Amino acid sequence: MKRRQFIKYTSLGIASLGITACAQGNIDFFRPSGTFPNPNNKFGSLEKTNLILGFVPTTDAAPLIIAQEKGFFERYGLQVTLKGYASWEALEEGLLNWQLDAAQAPFALPMLAQLGKSEASLISLMNLNLNGSAITLTQKAWENPLRPSPEYTNFKDFEAGFQQYIRENSGQTRFAIDSPISMDAYILRYWLAAMGVDPNREVELLEFPANQLIYKLQAGMIEGYSISAPWTRSAIIEKAGFIISVSRDIWQGHPNKILAAMDGWVRKHPATARSLMAALIEACQYCDYHNHHQEMSEILGQRQYLNLDSSFIEPALNGQYFYSHEISNNKPIDIPDFTIFHYQDTPYLKAPDHANYPWRSHAVWLLTQMIRWNQLETTSYPKDADKLLEKIYPVSIYEEVAKSLNIRLPDNNMKSEPTTAFIDGRAFDPSDPVAYLNQFPIRASRPQFFGFV
């Protein structure tokens, strides 16, 4: 991945904090051999009971935090330390150096780890949530005047106004992300290109820590940013900007964060890995109950986690969402599926589909976008993509765990996305990724044909 094509401004070093459920040391170290009994006896004896899990302080870290605070890890015989990181890059280093057993991670991280220069055998075990992000613009855009996307009659009307704003803006427009490997970055690129704005030529993408984005917006360094909750609301609270589009409206039901671990670790600790996944699935189910959201926001807001007032966090959980601080827009818009941790009945999520299921087709879509934006060595879709994606995003482990919890599973791990799923009305057929790639007039290597290699 060409990470250095992004201009990085990082004022924070790696900040980490260990939060543990017990005061004991790592008792696994003192056990020369043998395994540990699993109280629920679903997956056999545990190979390891003391785990270190990494997270970055965003709302979609909720499954890990709730599993810790509400005893889901403990129910499966696990004693967990949660270790916070200031950036996804620092968390990635912790995973690849085996300092972490597993971690909340961006959906793209395992693919870039395996197919990029590091060639590290990082894998995704399950999705932690769907949706959960938004794109924010400076207040200057409101005065131009742009408005949140729901206020437009249709996408074409919105597109025309946005194109005019970008092209009348003096100098190159700057947007910010917290990482080039975040789903927020891919959503932003897709959104811009859907409106005819080339994210490689007409926009400069800068990288900052999530909690710094509001300050860069206030300083006029950027025109907007794409980020996961709760940082989506910073500009509204500070009256420095407004949300122009939530990620759910750009791709309905898109994956966001996953549980990632090294493949070697999972093979060495099969029962432990499955118990960890089961605990997190149950935590995800807990997170989707509306009557839990106030308590969750207070838990997530604690200093050792997101370190924010609960009122900053709760809207991303209960779906009572504000797009702007303006008086005329001072009523929240109901977006109950702003973040989905396990299941909500929506037009695009019907049982047995659920948020935690690791759709292979999602991985196919991601691979098309990495090729589209020239983030891999290849500019063509690989012939052995199915084999590669099976290594990176294995479905069988998740299916085994889900069945043990009596969770129904889809009959097929590939699904097509209808024209209603994406903001530009493009359907996605994962069985024909080359044709899908060639639909896009805006791409890094145009006018190249993306054939199989």
N, C-alpha and C positions, 0 to 999 in steps of 0.2 A: 504494500500500500504506500502511496506517495504522500506520507504524512507531512513532509516538509513543505508541500505546496500550500499548507495552511500557515498563516502568520500567527505565531503563538505569543500571547502576552500572559504570563503566569506569575502573579505576584505572591501566590501561596506556594509553599513547599508541600511536601507530602505530610499530611496531618493524619495521624491514626490514633484511634482510641480503642482500647479493649474493653468489652463489656461481657462479663461472664456470669453464668447462673450459679456458680458455686465458687468458694474460696480455695478449693483444692488446686494443687498443681496438676500437671498432665500425668494422671495415674497410668495412662497407657505406656509411658516410658518405663515404668517400673515393672511392667508385666512382660517377662521374657518371651512368653509364647501363650497360645490359647486365644479364645475368643470370649465374648461377653454375652450373657443372655439378653434377648430382646423381650421386654415385658409383653408385647403384643404377639410375639412369636409368629409374625407374618413372613419374615424373610430369613429366618435362621439366626444363629448367634452373631452378634456384632463383632467385627474385626477391630473396631476402634470406637470408643465412646466419647472422647474429648475432641471436639472439632473447633476449628477457627474458620469462620465464614466472613467474607468481605462484603462491604456495601458502600455505596456512595449516597449521601443524604438527599434522597428524592422520595416522593410519595410512594413510588413503586418499589421501594425497599420494604414496604409494609408487611408482606408475608414473612420475611425473616424476623422483623422486629416483633410482630404479633406472635409468631411461633415461639419466640423467646419469652415474651412477657406473659403469655397466656398458657404456657406449659405444654405446647404441642411437641416440642423437642424432647422434653422430659418424659412424656408419655411413651415415646419410642426408645427410651433408654439413652438419650443423647445429652451430653453436657456441652453446651455451645458457648463459645466466646464470639461476639460480633465485633469486627474490627472495621472502623470507619476510615474511608480514604477521601482526600480532597478532590481527586480526579480519577477518571476512568483509566488513564494511562498508568497511574500509580497502582491501581487495583489490578490491572493487567499484569504488571511486573510481579505483584505478589502471587498471582496465580501461576504464571509461567516459571517462577522460581520455587514453586512448591512451598511457599510460605503460608498459603491458604489451602484448606481442604476443598472449598467450593466458594462461590460468590454470586451475588446478584451482578449481572453484567449486561451490556448492550447486546441485542440480538445478533449483530454482525460480528462480534468479537471472535467467536470460534472460527468463523469462515476466514477472517483476515489472518488469524493466528496460523491456521493450517495452510492456507494458499498463499500467504504473504512470505516475506523474507525470513521470518523467524521459523516457519515450518514446524510449529509447536503443536502437539497433539491435544489441543483443547477441544472439548465437546460441549454441546448443549444438552441438558437432561430434561428440561421442561420449560414452558413459558410461565412467567410470573404474573403477567398482566397483558391486556390489550388496551390500545389507545393511551390516553393519559398525558398528552402534550399539547402545546399550542404555539402559534406564531404571533409575536408581539411587534407592533410598530411604534415609532416615536410619535409624540403628540403633534409634531409638525405635520405628519401625514394626515391626522384628523382635520387639521386646519386647511388642508389643500383642496378639496376635502375628500378623504377616504373614510369609509365606514366599515364596521364588522361585516363579514360576508353574509350573515343571515338577513341583513337589511336590504340586500340586492334581490331583484326579481329573479335573476338567473345567473349562472356562472359567466356567461358571455358579457353581461352588463358589468359584472365585477371585474372581469379581465380587462375590459377597455379602460376603466378608471385606473386600475393598477399600472397598466403599461404606460399610460400617460404620466402618472406620478414618477415612475422610475426614469423615464426618458427626459423628463423636464428637470430632474434632480441634477444639480451641478456636480460634476465629477462622478466617479464610480461609486455606486451604492454599496455600503458595507453592511453585511449581516453577520451575526455571531452565533456560534454553537459552542457547546461545552466539549465536544469531541467529534472528529470526523468519522468515528466509528459508531456514533449514536444513531438510533433510528430517527431522531429529530433532524439530523443532518440530511438523511435520505428523504424524509418527508419534505423538508424545505426545498431541496433540489427538485423534487417531483413537482411541487406546488409552483415554483418559479417557472419551470420549463412548460408546465401546463398552460401558463399564461403567455407563452412566447418570449419569456425572459431567460436568456442563457446564463445559468449560474456559474459557468466557467469564464465567460467573456464580459458579461455586463454587471456582474456582482462580485465583490470581494468577500470571501468568507474568512472571518477571524475566529480564533479559539480562545475562550476564557473559562475560568471556573464558573459554575452555574450561579453561585451567589454573588458574583462580580458583574453579571450582565447588566443589572439595573444601573450600576454606577457608570458603566461605559455608555449606556443610553443617555443618561442625564448629562454626561460630559460631551455629547454630540459625536462620539467616536464611531457610533454605529447607527444605522437607521432602524434596526430591529433585530430580533433574535428568535430562534426556535429552540424550545427547551421543554423538559418534562416538569410536571407539577412537583412541588408547590411554587416553583420559581416563575411559573406562568403569570402569577398574580402580582409580582413585584412592581411592575410599572403602573398598574391600576392603583395600588395602595399609595404609591409615591406620586401619583398624578403626573407621570412622565410619559405615558403612552397608553395604548389600548390593544386588546387582543383582536386581531383581524380574522383569524381562523383557528379553530381547534382541530387537532390532528384527526379526530374521528371523522370530520367532514372532508378530509383530503383522501384518506383511505379508511373506510369503515371497518373496524375490527383488525387493525394492523397490529402485529406483535411489537412489543416494546422491550421489556427486560426479560431475561432468562436466568435459570440456574446453570452456571458453568462450572466445570471441573476438568482436571486433566484426565485423559483417557486411562493412563496408567494407574491413577489413584482409584478410579471407579473399578478397574479390574482387580486391584489389590483388596478393595473393600466393598465387595458387591452387596452384602447385607446392610452395611452401614449406609452406602449410597442410596439404596432403596428405602431404608427407614427415614433417611433425611428427606427424600422426595415425598414420602407419604405424609410426614409431619407438615411439609410446606403446602401440599395439596389441601390438607385440612385447614391450615391457616388461611389459604386463599378463599376457601369456602366461607370461613368466618368473616373475612374482610368484606364480602359482598352483602352482608346483612345490614340493612339500613339502620336498624336500631343499635348497631355497634359503632357507627361512624363518629359520634361525638367522643366516645371513650377512646377510639382509635386515634383521633386527632390529638387528644391530650397525651396519649402514649408516645406517638411519633414526635410530638413537639418537645419532648424532654431533651435536656442538654446533651446527653450522650448520643442522641439520634439526630434529629433535624435542627434542634435548638431554635425553635420558632414558637410563637404564640399559636394556640390551637385554631384560632379563627383564620389564620393564614392557610391552614392545611385542609380544614373540613370541606370547603366547596368542591375540591377535586374528588372527595369521597361521596358526598351526598348529591352532587350534580346540580346544586343551586349556584349557577355560575354567572359572574358579571363579565361582560366584555369591555366595559369602560367605566370610568368614574364620573362621566358627564351626567348631569341631573336628568336629562331627557332619556337616559338609558340606565336609570338607577333601579330598575327591577331586574332581578336575576332571570336568566333563561334556564329552563329546566333541561339539563343534560344528564339524565341518570346514568348513561353509559359513558360518561367522560372517561372513567377508568373502570375496567372490568377485571376482577381478579380471578374469578372462576366461571360464573355464569349469570347472565341476565337475558331475559327473553326479548330479543330485538329483531328487526327485519333481517339482519345479516348474521345472527347467531341463534341457531335453532338446534335443540337437542337432537342427536347426541354430541354435536359440536360443543366445545367449551374452551375457555380461555387458556387453559394449561396444556391443551393438546398440541404437540409439536408438529404441525402440518408440514409435510415435506414441500408442498407447493409454496409455502412462505419462504423456504430456503431457496427454491428456484427463482422466485421473484427477486430476492436479494442478490443472487448471483447475476441476474440480468442487469441490475442497476450498477453493480460493481464494474461490469464490463462496459455498460453504457457510459460511465464516468471515468473509465480508464484507470481504475484503482488496482488492477491486477496486471500481471505481465502479459496476459493474453488479451486480445481484442476480439476474440471469437468465442462462441459458446462451446465448451469442451464436450467431446463425444462421450467421455466417461463421467459426465456430471452426476448421473444417478449414483454411481459408485462413490464418488467424492462426497456427495451430500449425505449418503448413508453413514459414512465415517464421522462426519462433523455433527450431524443432527440425527442421531439414532432415534427411531421411534419405538423400537421393541422394548427398551427398558421402561419407558414411560407407560406403555400399554400393560406391562406386567404389574407395575405398581397400581395403576388405576383399576385394573381388574380385581386386585386384592381389596380395594376399597369399594367394590361394587359400583364403579363408575362406568356407564355405558360409553362405548367408543365408536367413532365413525367406521364405516366399512372399508374405507379407502383413505390413505394418507395424503392423497392429492385432491385438491378441489379447485374448480374454476371460480374466478371472481367476476360477477356480472358487471354490466355497464354502470349500475347504480353504486358500486363499491368505491370507485375512484372519482375524484372531483372533475376530471376531464371526460368522464364517460367512456373510457377505454376499458374494454373487458380484458381479463387476463386468463389465458388458457395455458396452464403449466405444461401441457403435453407438446406445445409448440413454442418454445422460448425464442427460437430464432425469428420466427414471424413476429412475435411480440416486440423484440428488440428493434426490428426494422420499421415498426410503426412510428417511431419517435423521430421527428425532424431535428430535434435539438439533442445532441449527444457529443461527447468529447471527441470522437474520432470520425465524425461525419466526413464524407458520405460513405464510409466503409460499410461493406456488407458483413454482418455478423453470422458467418456460417459456422459449421461444426469443425473442430480441429481435433 
